[in-house]
Amino acid sequence: MSQQTLFEVEKQIPQWLADYFELANAGNYRYKQEFYDHIKPVILKNKAYRKEKRKYFDLCLASGDIKVIPLKTIEDYIQEGAALKHCLYTNEYYKKKNSLIL
């Protein structure tokens, strides 16, 4: 992977994730660099994940007002894990071949 500046990486990060990071770390530069070093590969992995799981993206389980759909991006795993405080992203469920998270 080529070297990227913080600014180049920052442009590729979804706004909700950048906002979440800013709140958690109050803009500390060292943590920001570590965060971006961690998130760069995620941006690249997303393409492979979407290619592998795309056949399931139209799946929808519904009953009344409730709809259950698959997570469609790795960012969805990060957001889901952060919102519900569980380990979907950190345990790399998106890499598991026989796994589909709804």
Secondary structure, DSSP 8 states (H G I E B T S, - for coil): -----HHHHHTTS-HHHHHHHHHHHTT-HHHHHHHHHHHHHHHHHHHHHHHHHGGGTT--EEETTEEE----SHHHHHHHHHHHT--TTTTTGGG-TT----
